[in-house]
Amino acid sequence: MNREEIGATVARQRRFFETGKTLPLAFRRAALERLRSAIRQNRQLLTEALRADLGKSAVESYMCEVGLLLHEIGYLLEHLEEFAAVRTVKTPFAQFPAKSYVRPCPYGTVLVMSPWNYPLLLTLDPLAEALAAGNTVVVKPSAYAPHTGEAVRALLEDIFPKKYVAVVMGGRAENTCLLEEKFDYIFFTGSKAVGKEVMAKAAMHLTPVTLELGGKSPCIVDATANLRLAARRIVFGKFLNCGQTCVAPDYILCEATVREELLGHIKREILRQFGRDPLHGKDYGKIINEKHFHRICGLIDEKKVVYGGERDEKTLKIAPTVMDGVTPEDAVMQEEIFGPVLPILTFEQIGEAIALINSGERPLALYIFSSSKKRIEQVHRAVRFGGGCVNDVIVHLATPYMGFGGVGESGMGAYHGKTGFDTFSHHKSILHKRNWLDLPMRYQPYTRLKEALIRAFLR
């Protein structure tokens, strides 16, 4: 689309929203049901698109994208009336007689900009929450995942009119045109660099934003951890989607006394989960494009590789790779890896690990494997991060019962479940005053009696 077409699309959506047709809960429910039905009917097509873009297996595609979407939409349908209900709150006695309530209302026309690493989930999940809240939505899939983007476009255009849900395909030019438009809300998932651009453009129109970014998410393993199970779960989470997961454990901070044992378990788990030749494994994916392939390869220090390191430029595959003896000064520690490379650092005292994490930007996630409640509490109190797990990795985002989001450089705002519904809703605070009594103390001329009454009410 060019600028004129994008402008016309946004204007058409704004006009449709102003008709009020998206407000009734029956309309929202019908939209969510159509979306869920379309995902189910097109599951095979969506799975094939994900394999074409990222090499994802059918199981991984369902577990991490299709299945999570269906679960989220089902949860929204189950709780829609509850989330949209007017909520009565207390009224100060000084406002007597009156009642106070909060009414969730849609923002209007919102923009959802999604990334390439989970191109189905991270497009349709926020879309579903925006529709549940009663908005019209312009969706912008990532150009880096063209097969999934095209599948999403075809699916949405088949079930929704463009005045309600519109898909804009393309790359930077289309992104720039979209961000010049005035939206009522912008939801962006992607890199920190692009997130800054989104926020700067949104500021021109004073448009509120949610930014789901990333960062170097640490994984602490102490001497009290179940090392065998920790290794199994870390290997799963780190190499899922070839490490191209915003909440993947970026690096391990291991207590020095158990480093060798943990490293042994990690090596065995990689062999167990991915076999002796991961580059030819049918269920092992690929790096999204050549640019990212070469970027990740540039982070690998061959002298510190203790497992893996094989790569194939033709297929854009990098085997699960472990680096040991890593220091904070190494190249692999200077940026978010976003690939199948796992650096291992060590610490003697937990305070060292905390200091290292806090010396960098706020991580999107933090993981700690430990049996010590005291140490877990110490880490959680001392480190600022978006969310995380104890004795597991990444699965904290796979629930509609908690919000998911970052803090500081890893993002702002959150979504999933009710938190997602609230993200796409403005909550109007309303005080409804009665007419049968009008307390005179607030009106001039003020007297000592009025002052005494005001002081009695407000203290």
VMD Tcl script that draws the C-alpha trace (Angstrom):
set ca {
  {0.00 0.00 0.00}
  {1.07 3.58 -0.59}
  {0.49 6.45 1.84}
  {-2.87 7.39 0.32}
  {-4.18 3.82 0.51}
  {-3.02 3.46 4.11}
  {-4.59 6.77 5.03}
  {-7.85 5.70 3.41}
  {-7.75 2.39 5.30}
  {-7.34 4.11 8.66}
  {-10.06 6.65 7.86}
  {-12.45 3.87 6.82}
  {-11.81 2.02 10.07}
  {-12.34 5.17 12.10}
  {-15.69 5.79 10.42}
  {-16.78 2.23 11.08}
  {-15.81 2.45 14.74}
  {-17.81 5.65 15.11}
  {-20.96 3.80 14.02}
  {-20.82 1.95 17.35}
  {-21.20 -1.46 15.73}
  {-18.12 -2.89 17.46}
  {-19.39 -2.04 20.95}
  {-22.05 -4.73 21.65}
  {-20.61 -7.82 23.30}
  {-22.51 -10.02 20.83}
  {-20.58 -8.43 17.98}
  {-17.24 -8.92 19.71}
  {-18.07 -12.50 20.61}
  {-19.03 -13.31 17.03}
  {-15.72 -11.84 15.80}
  {-13.71 -13.97 18.23}
  {-15.63 -17.08 17.29}
  {-15.02 -16.45 13.58}
  {-11.33 -15.97 14.27}
  {-11.09 -19.18 16.30}
  {-12.99 -21.14 13.67}
  {-10.78 -19.82 10.87}
  {-7.61 -20.77 12.75}
  {-8.91 -24.29 13.26}
  {-9.95 -24.66 9.63}
  {-6.65 -23.29 8.30}
  {-4.36 -25.03 10.78}
  {-2.55 -27.05 8.13}
  {-2.01 -24.01 5.92}
  {-0.69 -21.99 8.85}
  {1.62 -24.83 9.88}
  {3.05 -25.05 6.38}
  {3.64 -21.29 6.33}
  {5.51 -21.43 9.63}
  {7.68 -24.25 8.33}
  {8.46 -22.29 5.17}
  {9.50 -19.18 7.13}
  {11.22 -20.68 10.16}
  {11.44 -24.42 9.61}
  {9.11 -25.09 12.53}
  {7.78 -28.60 12.97}
  {4.06 -29.26 13.14}
  {4.30 -30.06 16.86}
  {6.23 -26.89 17.68}
  {3.90 -24.79 15.54}
  {0.87 -26.06 17.41}
  {2.47 -25.97 20.87}
  {3.93 -22.47 20.53}
  {1.60 -20.70 18.14}
  {-1.67 -22.29 17.00}
  {-2.53 -23.99 20.30}
  {-1.67 -20.95 22.42}
  {-3.84 -18.81 20.15}
  {-6.83 -21.09 20.45}
  {-6.42 -21.21 24.21}
  {-6.21 -17.42 24.47}
  {-9.27 -16.86 22.29}
  {-11.22 -19.46 24.25}
  {-10.29 -17.70 27.49}
  {-11.43 -14.35 26.12}
  {-14.74 -15.83 25.00}
  {-15.27 -17.44 28.39}
  {-14.63 -14.22 30.33}
  {-15.75 -11.50 27.89}
  {-18.78 -10.38 29.90}
  {-16.72 -10.28 33.09}
  {-13.93 -8.23 31.53}
  {-16.30 -5.75 29.89}
  {-18.55 -5.29 32.91}
  {-18.95 -1.92 34.60}
  {-17.17 -2.11 37.97}
  {-18.65 -0.28 40.95}
  {-16.14 1.25 43.35}
  {-16.40 3.06 46.66}
  {-17.37 6.73 46.81}
  {-15.82 9.12 49.38}
  {-18.31 10.23 52.02}
  {-17.59 13.84 51.05}
  {-19.27 13.12 47.67}
  {-22.49 11.82 49.27}
  {-24.97 11.11 47.75}
  {-23.36 9.49 44.70}
  {-22.10 6.25 43.20}
  {-18.81 5.66 41.40}
  {-17.99 3.16 38.70}
  {-15.37 2.30 36.08}
  {-16.45 1.51 32.53}
  {-14.04 -0.25 30.13}
  {-14.30 1.27 26.65}
  {-12.36 0.56 23.45}
  {-9.75 3.06 22.35}
  {-10.99 3.13 18.76}
  {-8.74 2.27 15.84}
  {-5.54 0.49 16.89}
  {-2.40 -0.64 15.11}
  {-0.83 -4.04 15.81}
  {2.72 -4.41 14.47}
  {4.06 -7.95 14.81}
  {7.51 -9.58 14.54}
  {8.85 -12.47 12.48}
  {9.93 -14.95 15.16}
  {6.41 -16.03 16.19}
  {4.59 -14.46 13.26}
  {1.24 -16.13 13.86}
  {0.93 -15.98 17.65}
  {2.28 -12.45 18.02}
  {-0.03 -11.15 15.30}
  {-3.32 -12.80 16.17}
  {-3.00 -12.83 19.98}
  {-3.00 -9.02 20.36}
  {-5.54 -8.81 17.55}
  {-7.93 -11.07 19.47}
  {-7.58 -8.96 22.62}
  {-8.10 -5.74 20.68}
  {-11.27 -7.15 19.10}
  {-12.51 -8.41 22.46}
  {-12.13 -4.86 23.78}
  {-14.24 -3.52 20.90}
  {-11.68 -1.85 18.64}
  {-11.12 -1.82 14.92}
  {-7.63 -3.02 14.04}
  {-4.98 -2.48 11.40}
  {-2.53 -5.39 11.39}
  {1.03 -5.11 10.06}
  {2.83 -8.50 9.85}
  {6.59 -8.64 9.53}
  {8.02 -8.73 6.02}
  {10.68 -11.19 7.24}
  {8.08 -13.97 7.54}
  {6.33 -13.61 4.15}
  {4.62 -17.00 4.01}
  {2.97 -16.61 7.40}
  {2.16 -12.97 6.70}
  {0.39 -13.94 3.51}
  {-1.48 -16.74 5.28}
  {-2.60 -14.31 8.00}
  {-3.70 -11.78 5.39}
  {-5.77 -14.36 3.50}
  {-7.33 -15.69 6.71}
  {-8.32 -12.28 8.06}
  {-9.59 -10.89 4.77}
  {-11.77 -13.97 4.37}
  {-13.59 -13.46 7.70}
  {-13.53 -9.70 8.37}
  {-14.32 -6.63 6.26}
  {-11.35 -4.28 5.89}
  {-13.26 -1.50 7.63}
  {-13.08 -3.69 10.75}
  {-9.79 -5.61 10.42}
  {-7.30 -4.59 7.75}
  {-3.93 -6.15 6.92}
  {-1.12 -4.00 5.53}
  {1.68 -6.00 3.91}
  {5.13 -4.69 3.09}
  {8.31 -3.50 4.75}
  {9.86 -0.31 6.04}
  {8.03 2.00 3.63}
  {4.65 0.72 4.79}
  {5.75 0.86 8.44}
  {6.75 4.48 8.00}
  {3.43 5.37 6.37}
  {1.47 3.62 9.10}
  {3.34 5.44 11.86}
  {2.56 8.78 10.23}
  {-1.14 8.08 10.74}
  {-2.97 8.95 13.92}
  {-4.06 5.78 15.71}
  {-5.82 5.57 19.06}
  {-3.40 2.90 20.30}
  {-0.28 1.19 18.96}
  {0.83 -2.29 19.99}
  {4.33 -3.15 18.79}
  {6.39 -6.32 19.20}
  {9.94 -6.30 17.93}
  {13.41 -4.91 18.45}
  {14.38 -2.14 20.82}
  {15.71 -0.02 17.94}
  {12.42 -0.10 16.04}
  {10.51 0.26 19.31}
  {12.20 3.63 19.82}
  {11.03 4.74 16.37}
  {7.49 3.60 17.10}
  {7.40 5.48 20.38}
  {8.83 8.64 18.80}
  {6.23 8.59 16.02}
  {3.41 7.84 18.48}
  {4.49 10.82 20.58}
  {3.72 13.13 17.66}
  {0.04 12.27 18.09}
  {0.19 11.57 21.85}
  {-0.82 7.99 21.02}
  {-0.42 5.48 23.88}
  {1.74 2.46 23.12}
  {2.59 -1.00 24.32}
  {6.13 -2.04 23.42}
  {7.03 -5.72 23.66}
  {10.77 -5.72 23.09}
  {13.53 -8.06 24.29}
  {16.88 -8.16 26.03}
  {19.44 -10.51 27.49}
  {17.36 -12.71 29.77}
  {19.63 -14.37 32.39}
  {19.28 -17.88 33.73}
  {20.75 -18.43 37.20}
  {21.60 -21.97 38.30}
  {22.84 -22.42 41.86}
  {24.30 -25.39 43.71}
  {20.94 -26.38 45.23}
  {19.23 -26.84 41.85}
  {18.13 -30.13 40.34}
  {20.83 -29.94 37.68}
  {19.59 -32.74 35.46}
  {16.09 -31.25 35.20}
  {17.46 -27.71 34.93}
  {19.57 -28.73 31.94}
  {16.63 -30.40 30.25}
  {14.38 -27.37 30.63}
  {17.08 -24.86 29.70}
  {17.96 -26.77 26.53}
  {14.29 -26.89 25.56}
  {13.75 -23.17 26.12}
  {17.05 -21.96 24.69}
  {16.90 -23.86 21.41}
  {13.15 -23.65 20.83}
  {12.63 -21.90 17.50}
  {16.45 -22.00 17.15}
  {16.80 -19.52 19.98}
  {14.70 -16.94 18.15}
  {12.45 -16.35 21.14}
  {12.31 -13.03 22.96}
  {12.20 -14.75 26.37}
  {14.73 -17.48 25.63}
  {17.38 -17.81 28.35}
  {20.10 -15.69 26.77}
  {22.95 -16.86 28.99}
  {23.54 -19.00 32.08}
  {24.99 -17.71 35.33}
  {26.08 -20.89 37.08}
  {27.45 -21.29 40.58}
  {31.08 -22.26 40.04}
  {30.96 -25.42 42.16}
  {28.42 -27.10 39.86}
  {29.52 -25.75 36.46}
  {31.12 -28.99 35.25}
  {28.16 -31.10 36.29}
  {25.63 -28.73 34.72}
  {27.67 -28.56 31.51}
  {27.70 -32.34 31.28}
  {23.94 -32.51 31.68}
  {23.45 -29.79 29.04}
  {25.56 -31.66 26.50}
  {23.64 -34.86 27.11}
  {20.30 -33.07 26.82}
  {21.21 -31.47 23.50}
  {22.14 -34.90 22.17}
  {18.95 -36.38 23.61}
  {16.62 -33.69 22.23}
  {18.26 -32.92 18.87}
  {20.36 -35.98 18.01}
  {23.91 -36.23 16.70}
  {23.21 -34.24 13.54}
  {20.81 -31.38 14.41}
  {21.42 -29.64 11.08}
  {19.54 -32.44 9.35}
  {16.91 -33.02 12.00}
  {13.40 -32.80 10.58}
  {12.07 -30.94 13.61}
  {14.94 -28.48 14.03}
  {14.26 -25.08 12.51}
  {16.36 -22.46 10.79}
  {17.48 -18.86 11.18}
  {15.05 -16.43 9.58}
  {17.43 -14.95 6.97}
  {21.07 -14.54 5.94}
  {21.49 -11.25 7.79}
  {20.63 -12.82 11.14}
  {22.53 -16.01 10.30}
  {25.78 -14.09 9.82}
  {25.11 -11.88 12.84}
  {24.75 -14.93 15.11}
  {27.81 -16.63 13.60}
  {29.78 -13.48 14.39}
  {28.97 -13.90 18.09}
  {30.48 -17.39 18.30}
  {34.03 -17.54 19.66}
  {35.36 -20.84 18.34}
  {37.95 -21.03 21.14}
  {35.17 -21.12 23.73}
  {32.80 -23.53 21.98}
  {32.50 -26.74 24.01}
  {29.58 -28.25 22.14}
  {28.05 -27.79 18.69}
  {29.04 -24.87 16.53}
  {28.24 -26.54 13.20}
  {26.40 -24.41 10.67}
  {25.09 -24.55 7.11}
  {24.75 -21.26 5.26}
  {22.69 -22.83 2.47}
  {19.95 -23.97 4.84}
  {20.50 -21.12 7.35}
  {20.89 -23.63 10.16}
  {23.14 -23.34 13.21}
  {23.44 -26.34 15.51}
  {22.78 -25.89 19.24}
  {26.02 -24.34 20.47}
  {27.42 -24.04 23.98}
  {30.22 -21.65 24.93}
  {32.07 -22.01 28.24}
  {34.49 -19.70 30.02}
  {32.57 -16.69 28.76}
  {33.14 -13.27 30.34}
  {30.96 -10.14 30.31}
  {33.42 -8.60 27.84}
  {32.90 -11.23 25.13}
  {31.01 -10.26 21.96}
  {28.26 -12.76 22.73}
  {27.45 -10.77 25.89}
  {27.17 -7.38 24.17}
  {23.78 -7.90 22.52}
  {20.73 -10.12 22.65}
  {21.78 -13.35 20.95}
  {18.40 -14.37 19.47}
  {19.89 -17.58 18.18}
  {20.98 -21.10 19.24}
  {24.10 -20.05 21.15}
  {24.27 -20.60 24.92}
  {27.09 -18.86 26.84}
  {27.93 -20.06 30.36}
  {29.33 -17.69 32.97}
  {30.04 -18.54 36.61}
  {29.74 -16.85 39.99}
  {31.05 -17.59 43.48}
  {28.48 -15.61 45.45}
  {24.89 -14.84 44.40}
  {25.61 -11.15 44.87}
  {28.02 -11.34 41.92}
  {25.28 -12.68 39.67}
  {22.84 -10.00 40.83}
  {25.42 -7.26 40.25}
  {26.19 -8.53 36.74}
  {22.53 -8.60 35.75}
  {21.84 -5.17 37.23}
  {24.83 -3.67 35.44}
  {23.02 -4.14 32.13}
  {19.64 -3.20 30.76}
  {16.46 -4.51 32.35}
  {15.84 -8.04 30.99}
  {12.49 -9.14 29.62}
  {12.72 -12.38 31.61}
  {14.73 -13.87 34.44}
  {15.03 -17.54 35.35}
  {16.44 -19.08 38.49}
  {16.94 -22.76 39.19}
  {17.30 -23.24 42.93}
  {15.84 -25.05 45.93}
  {16.66 -22.16 48.24}
  {13.63 -20.00 49.00}
  {15.90 -17.41 50.57}
  {18.06 -17.13 47.47}
  {15.06 -17.02 45.11}
  {13.55 -14.23 47.17}
  {16.87 -12.38 47.24}
  {17.14 -12.44 43.45}
  {13.54 -11.44 42.88}
  {13.82 -8.50 45.26}
  {17.12 -7.24 43.90}
  {16.68 -7.57 40.14}
  {14.24 -5.63 38.00}
  {12.87 -7.67 35.09}
  {9.67 -8.19 33.14}
  {8.66 -11.66 34.35}
  {10.06 -15.13 34.61}
  {10.10 -18.59 36.14}
  {11.51 -20.48 39.07}
  {12.91 -23.88 38.04}
  {11.70 -23.51 34.45}
  {12.03 -21.20 31.46}
  {9.74 -19.32 29.02}
  {6.46 -20.98 30.08}
  {5.37 -17.98 32.17}
  {4.11 -16.39 28.95}
  {1.92 -19.38 28.07}
  {-0.94 -18.43 30.37}
  {-3.90 -16.06 30.13}
  {-4.00 -15.70 33.91}
  {-0.99 -13.35 34.14}
  {0.08 -10.36 32.10}
  {3.22 -10.63 29.99}
  {5.48 -7.67 29.29}
  {8.81 -6.00 29.85}
  {10.20 -3.20 31.97}
  {12.64 -0.44 31.11}
  {14.55 -1.26 27.95}
  {12.72 -4.57 27.52}
  {9.40 -2.86 26.97}
  {6.37 -1.23 28.52}
  {2.83 -2.43 29.02}
  {1.61 -6.02 29.06}
  {-1.00 -8.32 27.55}
  {-2.58 -11.81 27.68}
  {-5.98 -12.58 29.18}
  {-7.62 -9.80 31.17}
  {-4.41 -7.80 31.09}
  {-4.62 -7.81 27.28}
  {-8.28 -6.79 27.33}
  {-7.38 -3.94 29.69}
  {-4.44 -2.91 27.49}
  {-6.77 -2.23 24.58}
  {-9.40 -0.54 26.77}
  {-9.68 2.92 28.23}
  {-11.19 2.71 31.70}
  {-13.57 5.61 32.19}
  {-13.94 6.67 35.83}
  {-17.41 8.09 36.43}
  {-19.05 9.57 39.52}
  {-22.84 9.75 39.30}
  {-24.14 12.40 41.70}
  {-27.71 12.39 43.07}
  {-29.85 15.52 43.07}
  {-31.88 15.08 46.24}
  {-29.13 16.52 48.48}
  {-26.52 19.19 47.79}
  {-23.97 19.75 50.52}
  {-23.30 23.54 50.67}
  {-19.83 23.49 52.19}
  {-17.94 23.57 48.87}
  {-19.60 26.75 47.67}
  {-18.45 30.31 48.41}
  {-18.70 32.37 50.50}
  {-16.65 30.22 52.84}
  {-17.31 30.40 56.57}
  {-15.71 28.91 59.64}
  {-18.48 26.34 59.78}
  {-17.91 25.34 56.15}
  {-14.16 25.14 56.77}
  {-14.74 22.95 59.80}
  {-17.00 20.62 57.80}
  {-14.46 20.39 54.95}
  {-11.71 19.55 57.43}
  {-13.95 16.93 59.05}
  {-14.59 15.22 55.68}
  {-11.07 15.50 54.28}
  {-8.56 14.22 56.80}
}
mol new
graphics top color blue
foreach p $ca { graphics top sphere $p radius 0.5 }
foreach p [lrange $ca 0 end-1] q [lrange $ca 1 end] { graphics top cylinder $p $q radius 0.2 }
display resetview
